[in-house]
């Protein structure tokens, strides 16, 4: 079984873990049709519009 030759330093350990610290919530944009927050470049989940057109037909 492989055994480490040297102890991993705190800087090496923490720099490896720092990738998880960079994760953050995605930026939201405002839908121009219904003014609800939505992810950019995606169909609005509230009104089903994208680029001024209705993409997904509403059941209502």
ABEGO torsion letter per residue (X at the ends): XBBBABBBBAAAAAAAAAAAAABBBBBBBBBAAAGBBBBBGBBBAAAGBBGGBBABBBAX
